[in-house]
Amino acid sequence: MVKTKLQLNGRTVVDAAVDGIDMTDYPDFCDAYFDSACYEDGTALTDDELIELTDTNFDALHEMIYDRIY
């Protein structure tokens, strides 16, 4: 479970799911990304917001990947 709170545009993001994990790219996982997520109020993030979330929360993304594979 991710310990870092995900934030985007000053709002908390929850229920984030990761995709694009390629074990041949270990330990970089540069192709991984947030596939889905929503704000605390239940509003789903758009594709553009998911891209921004990935770009601005890459440490949290890596933490989620490592939690998933170990």
N, CA, C and O atoms as a DFTB+ gen file, in Angstrom:
280 C
 N C O
     1  1       0.849      -1.192       0.000
     2  2       0.000       0.000       0.000
     3  2       0.883       1.240       0.000
     4  3       1.849       1.330       0.757
     5  1       0.545       2.169      -0.838
     6  2       1.355       3.367      -0.968
     7  2       1.254       4.205       0.298
     8  3       0.162       4.441       0.814
     9  1       2.400       4.651       0.790
    10  2       2.441       5.447       2.012
    11  2       2.395       6.937       1.702
    12  3       1.996       7.741       2.545
    13  1       2.801       7.296       0.504
    14  2       2.798       8.681       0.068
    15  2       1.402       9.046      -0.413
    16  3       0.791       8.317      -1.195
    17  1       0.908      10.181       0.061
    18  2      -0.385      10.644      -0.429
    19  2      -0.214      11.197      -1.827
    20  3       0.668      12.016      -2.083
    21  1      -1.055      10.746      -2.715
    22  2      -1.026      11.247      -4.076
    23  2      -1.801      12.558      -4.131
    24  3      -2.907      12.671      -3.603
    25  1      -1.197      13.536      -4.780
    26  2      -1.810      14.851      -4.927
    27  2      -1.763      15.261      -6.391
    28  3      -0.796      14.982      -7.099
    29  1      -2.809      15.918      -6.825
    30  2      -2.841      16.490      -8.164
    31  2      -3.682      17.752      -8.116
    32  3      -4.832      17.727      -7.677
    33  1      -3.116      18.833      -8.561
    34  2      -3.823      20.120      -8.583
    35  2      -4.404      20.479      -7.220
    36  3      -5.513      21.005      -7.126
    37  1      -3.639      20.189      -6.158
    38  2      -4.060      20.526      -4.803
    39  2      -5.151      19.637      -4.239
    40  3      -5.702      19.933      -3.179
    41  1      -5.471      18.555      -4.929
    42  2      -6.518      17.630      -4.470
    43  2      -5.909      16.260      -4.216
    44  3      -4.957      15.862      -4.888
    45  1      -6.459      15.543      -3.248
    46  2      -5.993      14.202      -2.919
    47  2      -6.572      13.201      -3.903
    48  3      -7.755      13.243      -4.241
    49  1      -5.713      12.304      -4.351
    50  2      -6.104      11.264      -5.301
    51  2      -6.110       9.924      -4.575
    52  3      -5.198       9.622      -3.805
    53  1      -7.146       9.122      -4.826
    54  2      -7.290       7.812      -4.185
    55  2      -7.548       6.741      -5.245
    56  3      -7.790       7.039      -6.415
    57  1      -7.489       5.496      -4.801
    58  2      -7.808       4.342      -5.665
    59  2      -6.996       4.327      -6.950
    60  3      -7.523       4.018      -8.019
    61  1      -5.723       4.658      -6.847
    62  2      -4.858       4.676      -8.026
    63  2      -4.430       3.252      -8.380
    64  3      -4.063       2.466      -7.507
    65  1      -4.484       2.940      -9.654
    66  2      -4.050       1.639     -10.164
    67  2      -2.894       1.851     -11.130
    68  3      -2.871       2.814     -11.896
    69  1      -1.930       0.926     -11.077
    70  2      -0.728       1.015     -11.899
    71  2      -0.790      -0.016     -13.010
    72  3      -1.295      -1.122     -12.814
    73  1      -0.278       0.346     -14.172
    74  2      -0.171      -0.586     -15.297
    75  2       1.151      -0.313     -16.005
    76  3       1.847       0.651     -15.685
    77  1       1.492      -1.159     -16.961
    78  2       2.710      -0.971     -17.730
    79  2       3.965      -1.453     -17.030
    80  3       5.070      -1.043     -17.387
    81  1       3.808      -2.323     -16.032
    82  2       4.966      -2.854     -15.318
    83  2       5.619      -3.919     -16.187
    84  3       4.998      -4.924     -16.533
    85  1       6.870      -3.685     -16.532
    86  2       7.633      -4.610     -17.360
    87  2       8.850      -5.055     -16.558
    88  3       9.772      -4.270     -16.334
    89  1       8.852      -6.313     -16.126
    90  2       9.928      -6.806     -15.271
    91  2      11.278      -6.791     -15.979
    92  3      12.310      -6.795     -15.308
    93  1      11.309      -6.775     -17.304
    94  2      12.594      -6.691     -17.992
    95  2      13.194      -5.292     -17.876
    96  3      14.355      -5.082     -18.227
    97  1      12.407      -4.338     -17.386
    98  2      12.860      -2.967     -17.185
    99  2      13.208      -2.690     -15.719
   100  3      13.413      -1.540     -15.332
   101  1      13.273      -3.744     -14.913
   102  2      13.643      -3.609     -13.498
   103  2      15.034      -3.011     -13.392
   104  3      15.898      -3.440     -14.158
   105  1      15.327      -2.077     -12.530
   106  2      14.489      -1.472     -11.503
   107  2      13.870      -0.143     -11.923
   108  3      13.238       0.529     -11.108
   109  1      14.043       0.243     -13.183
   110  2      13.580       1.568     -13.617
   111  2      12.075       1.670     -13.808
   112  3      11.457       2.656     -13.408
   113  1      11.494       0.657     -14.416
   114  2      10.052       0.650     -14.695
   115  2       9.599       1.942     -15.371
   116  3       8.582       2.528     -15.000
   117  1      10.369       2.375     -16.366
   118  2      10.076       3.666     -16.996
   119  2       8.798       3.650     -17.837
   120  3       8.298       4.713     -18.207
   121  1       8.265       2.473     -18.144
   122  2       7.024       2.399     -18.916
   123  2       5.777       2.310     -18.037
   124  3       4.659       2.325     -18.551
   125  1       5.955       2.218     -16.738
   126  2       4.811       2.112     -15.823
   127  2       4.092       3.461     -15.722
   128  3       4.690       4.525     -15.889
   129  1       2.806       3.377     -15.447
   130  2       1.995       4.594     -15.366
   131  2       0.750       4.329     -14.525
   132  3       0.379       3.180     -14.285
   133  1       0.111       5.413     -14.082
   134  2      -1.169       5.296     -13.393
   135  2      -2.246       5.092     -14.449
   136  3      -2.447       5.931     -15.328
   137  1      -2.929       3.966     -14.344
   138  2      -3.948       3.579     -15.317
   139  2      -5.322       4.145     -14.979
   140  3      -6.104       4.484     -15.867
   141  1      -5.599       4.240     -13.697
   142  2      -6.872       4.810     -13.250
   143  2      -6.707       5.342     -11.835
   144  3      -5.845       4.896     -11.077
   145  1      -7.544       6.295     -11.503
   146  2      -7.543       6.892     -10.169
   147  2      -8.734       7.842     -10.097
   148  3      -9.337       8.192     -11.111
   149  1      -9.052       8.244      -8.886
   150  2     -10.115       9.236      -8.727
   151  2      -9.770      10.164      -7.570
   152  3      -8.940       9.854      -6.714
   153  1     -10.429      11.297      -7.578
   154  2     -10.298      12.225      -6.460
   155  2     -11.117      11.688      -5.293
   156  3     -11.946      10.796      -5.467
   157  1     -10.882      12.232      -4.111
   158  2     -11.587      11.777      -2.910
   159  2     -13.104      11.852      -3.054
   160  3     -13.820      11.074      -2.423
   161  1     -13.603      12.773      -3.871
   162  2     -15.052      12.901      -4.040
   163  2     -15.625      11.886      -5.029
   164  3     -16.830      11.873      -5.282
   165  1     -14.746      11.021      -5.595
   166  2     -15.198       9.982      -6.512
   167  2     -15.096      10.344      -7.981
   168  3     -15.372       9.507      -8.840
   169  1     -14.707      11.568      -8.285
   170  2     -14.555      11.986      -9.669
   171  2     -13.335      11.308     -10.287
   172  3     -12.222      11.438      -9.776
   173  1     -13.543      10.588     -11.380
   174  2     -12.443       9.895     -12.053
   175  2     -11.516      10.895     -12.733
   176  3     -11.962      11.911     -13.267
   177  1     -10.212      10.590     -12.706
   178  2      -9.251      11.427     -13.402
   179  2      -9.353      11.181     -14.904
   180  3      -9.590      10.056     -15.345
   181  1      -9.175      12.229     -15.671
   182  2      -9.158      12.116     -17.133
   183  2      -7.822      11.519     -17.562
   184  3      -6.905      11.395     -16.751
   185  1      -7.715      11.152     -18.821
   186  2      -6.452      10.626     -19.344
   187  2      -5.318      11.638     -19.164
   188  3      -4.206      11.270     -18.785
   189  1      -5.603      12.896     -19.434
   190  2      -4.575      13.931     -19.266
   191  2      -4.160      14.071     -17.804
   192  3      -2.981      14.270     -17.510
   193  1      -5.113      13.970     -16.896
   194  2      -4.800      14.054     -15.473
   195  2      -3.985      12.840     -15.020
   196  3      -3.102      12.975     -14.173
   197  1      -4.272      11.659     -15.572
   198  2      -3.495      10.467     -15.231
   199  2      -2.046      10.611     -15.699
   200  3      -1.124      10.182     -15.006
   201  1      -1.848      11.207     -16.860
   202  2      -0.494      11.462     -17.349
   203  2       0.224      12.424     -16.411
   204  3       1.378      12.201     -16.045
   205  1      -0.460      13.488     -16.029
   206  2       0.127      14.461     -15.106
   207  2       0.408      13.824     -13.751
   208  3       1.436      14.107     -13.136
   209  1      -0.495      12.969     -13.280
   210  2      -0.304      12.271     -12.008
   211  2       0.953      11.407     -12.069
   212  3       1.742      11.392     -11.124
   213  1       1.140      10.697     -13.165
   214  2       2.333       9.867     -13.345
   215  2       3.586      10.736     -13.343
   216  3       4.574      10.405     -12.688
   217  1       3.543      11.834     -14.067
   218  2       4.713      12.702     -14.179
   219  2       5.087      13.378     -12.859
   220  3       6.266      13.613     -12.595
   221  1       4.100      13.686     -12.042
   222  2       4.362      14.448     -10.814
   223  2       4.452      13.580      -9.560
   224  3       4.802      14.083      -8.492
   225  1       4.146      12.299      -9.670
   226  2       4.169      11.407      -8.510
   227  2       4.943      10.129      -8.812
   228  3       4.534       9.038      -8.413
   229  1       6.068      10.269      -9.522
   230  2       6.796       9.088      -9.965
   231  2       7.360       8.287      -8.793
   232  3       7.449       7.063      -8.882
   233  1       7.742       8.945      -7.701
   234  2       8.230       8.209      -6.522
   235  2       7.129       7.331      -5.933
   236  3       7.379       6.182      -5.569
   237  1       5.932       7.856      -5.839
   238  2       4.809       7.074      -5.327
   239  2       4.471       5.932      -6.274
   240  3       4.126       4.836      -5.831
   241  1       4.568       6.181      -7.572
   242  2       4.339       5.138      -8.561
   243  2       5.327       3.998      -8.354
   244  3       4.938       2.831      -8.348
   245  1       6.600       4.330      -8.185
   246  2       7.613       3.294      -7.942
   247  2       7.337       2.535      -6.645
   248  3       7.513       1.318      -6.586
   249  1       6.914       3.243      -5.626
   250  2       6.592       2.600      -4.348
   251  2       5.454       1.590      -4.550
   252  3       5.499       0.487      -4.005
   253  1       4.450       1.964      -5.322
   254  2       3.336       1.057      -5.588
   255  2       3.791      -0.151      -6.386
   256  3       3.327      -1.264      -6.137
   257  1       4.685       0.047      -7.335
   258  2       5.204      -1.073      -8.130
   259  2       5.947      -2.037      -7.232
   260  3       5.712      -3.244      -7.291
   261  1       6.837      -1.525      -6.402
   262  2       7.608      -2.410      -5.531
   263  2       6.727      -3.126      -4.523
   264  3       6.982      -4.285      -4.196
   265  1       5.695      -2.459      -4.024
   266  2       4.737      -3.125      -3.128
   267  2       4.040      -4.263      -3.855
   268  3       3.753      -5.301      -3.260
   269  1       3.773      -4.074      -5.115
   270  2       3.049      -5.074      -5.904
   271  2       3.918      -6.289      -6.249
   272  3       3.428      -7.418      -6.265
   273  1       5.204      -6.058      -6.524
   274  2       6.038      -7.180      -6.968
   275  2       6.738      -7.897      -5.829
   276  3       7.251      -8.999      -6.026
   277  1       6.775      -7.307      -4.648
   278  2       7.449      -7.987      -3.516
   279  2       6.469      -8.427      -2.486
   280  3       6.857      -9.010      -1.474
